[in-house]
Amino acid sequence: MDVLEKENRAYWQQRAAGYSEVNKEELAGVQRNTWTSFLTAKISERFPNREPETISILDVGAGPGFISIILAEAGYKVTAFDFSDEMLKEARANAGELASKITFRQGDAMDLPFDKEVFDVVFSRNLIWNIPFPEKAYEQWLRVLKPEGLMMVFDANWYAFLVDDEKKAEFEQDRKNVAAEGLGDYNIGENFDQMDVIASKMPSTRRLRPQWDKEFLESISAGWVETYEDIGQILYSEKEKINYKSTPLFMVQVIKG
C-alpha cells in the first residue's frame, strides 16, 4: 500500500494543472450556482439559526478548490485540505481574492492533523474511491466532526468498468455519446491509463456504493446515515450528465450521533 500511495500522490501532483481546468470550467458554468444552492440549503437545514461565518467546514480532498471557493464565497469558514501541494497551489490561484478567506492545509485524509470535534461540516467530493483505506478516512472525518455535525460525501462508482463487463459497455457508450454531441470528454487525457492501473488496486473499485458506505458507517455507529442516488441530475451541467451517465454521482449524508 505504501507503493500504491506514492504512485497515487505522484499522479495527482502531475494532474493538478489539468484538473484545475475542470474546476475553472465549473466555476464559470452552471455548477457554481447548482452546487452553491444545494450545499447552502443542506447546511442551513442542519444549522437553521446560525450565520455562515460561524460555521466551520472541512473540504477533504479539495483539489483545485471548486467547493472551497464557492463555500467561502457563501460566507463559511472553510479549510481546504488535500494531500497534493500542487493541487493546493491551483486552489489558491483559482480562489483569487477569496484565498485570504480560506485556510489551506496539506496532509493525509486518512490521518487528519486536526483535534477532535472541531468542524461543523465535513465535505468530500470524488475522494473515497481513490483512498487505499476508506474505513480509516471515514473514521478520521467523523473524529474531527462535532456532535450533531453534518458530513456530506459525494462520489460515484467511477472505475466499476474495470471489473464489470456491463459497466464497461455502458462506459464505452458514454464515450460514443460524448463524441456524437461534439463535447469534451472528461475521461480521455494524458496519463489517464495510469489512473486505470491505480484504480484497479483501490478497494472501492470492487465495492457496490453507496450501499457499502452506508453499511460501514452504520456499523461504526456514525449517526443518522442517508444516501441519495444520481444527485448529479441536480448538480451537473448537461455536458457532465452525458459524460457520466454510466457513473451517476451519489451523496452519503451523515448527522453525527
Secondary structure, DSSP 4 states (H G I P E B T S, - for coil): -HHHHHHHHHHHHHHHHHHHHHHHHHHHSTHHHHHHHHHHHHHHHHSTT--GGG-EEEEET-TTSHHHHHHHHTT-EEEEEES-HHHHHHHHHHHGGGGGGEEEEE-BTTB--S-SS-EEEEEEES-GGG-S-HHHHHHHHHHHEEEEEEEEEEE--TTGGGT-HHHHHHHHHHHHHHHHTT---TT--TTHHHHHHHHHTSGGGGS-TTHHHHHHHHHTT-EEEEEES-THHHH--HHHHHHTTTS--EEEEEEE-
